[in-house]
Amino acid sequence: MPFLGQDWRSPGQSWVKTADGWKRFLDEKSGTFVSDLSSYCNKENLFNSLNYDVAAKKRKKDIQNSKTKTQYFHQEKWIYVHKGSTKERHGYCTLGEAFNRLDFSTAILDSRRFNYVVRLLELIAKSQLTSLSGIAQKNFMNILEKVVLKVLEDQQNIRLIRELLQTLYTSLCTLVQRVGKSVLVGNINMWVYRMETILHWQQQLNSIQISRPAFKGLTITDLPVCLQLNIMQRLSDGRDLVSLGQAAPDLHVLSEDRLLWKRLCQYHFSERQIRKRLILSDKGQLDWKKMYFKLVRCYPRREQYGVTLQLCKHCHILSWKMYWYF
């Protein structure tokens, strides 16, 4: 017997409101809806198998609620992480609490924080989405929407956001198949709508056509070769180096420089990891370019960010790392 005032309806199940109260909906249509959730991961026939009428009004209401732009950002500059633990106060700060209270919405507008926030969203989407509260999950989707809109507007970091959306979509495909096991907060129809939104964002990113700037002044190919190599050495992703080499024939020659790929391998990986993945070219020399992409498939790359979240060990304050311009 459930306690009075307790919400005993399991998330992800279909319920019908009757004169006697809420009752679980178990007819054939609802049964088909739940059993067909495994087919949602098919992008071609996604949601074509949704064939139900009784829950249509409830789904419409859930979609309207999910479209609301109400956000729960406190936009605090720092939060205190409790050191001790009592009955009234937990001795920790949850990921959802930090995600709700710290100003992630403004952080994505800062170029020094953007990559760090996107990486954090990717980690949450990969393994920590179910640990967030309902409000934190809604904030997650709201921040993700702002990230996508920013990329669509300035046409930068397109590949980074594509990978984020693909990671989130794959995770949701796994989670919605476990409907009825309380792995997601909220009705399953709301998450179905969010999956549709992710697919729409992916289509928008795929249809982006980067226009050539009208400015016809100095370009990278007009710089001396030493400066061009210096710029290429600042690229931390080998895929960016390959893309840059495809922009012009002269840049392609520079992008194949062995020393350039050697430094890239030594930056991301240790000597022990490199020794395990040696590849020789036809001339008997180490092929650093092939070694780099092989190492990427085997080991995680080194990550560096301009501004990150910092935790003070003395005052137990979690905040964004501050910086000043001189």
Secondary structure, 3 states (H helix, E strand, C coil): CCCCCCCCCCCCCCEEEECCEEEECCCHHHHHHHHHHHHHHCCCCCCCCCCCCCCHHHHHHHHHHHHCCCCCCCCECEEECCCCCCCCCCCCCCHHHHHHHECHHHHCCCHHHHHHHHHHHHHHHHHHHHHCCHHHHHHHHHHHHHHHHHHHHHCCCHHHHHHHHHHHHHHHHHHHCCCCCCCCCCCHHHHHHHHHHHHHHHHHHHCCCCCCCCCCCCCHHHCCHHHHHHHHCCCCCHHHHHHHHCCCHHHHHHHCCHHHHHHHHHHHCCHHHHHHCCCECCCCCECHHHHHHHHHHHCCCCCCCCCCEEECCCCCEEEECCCCCC
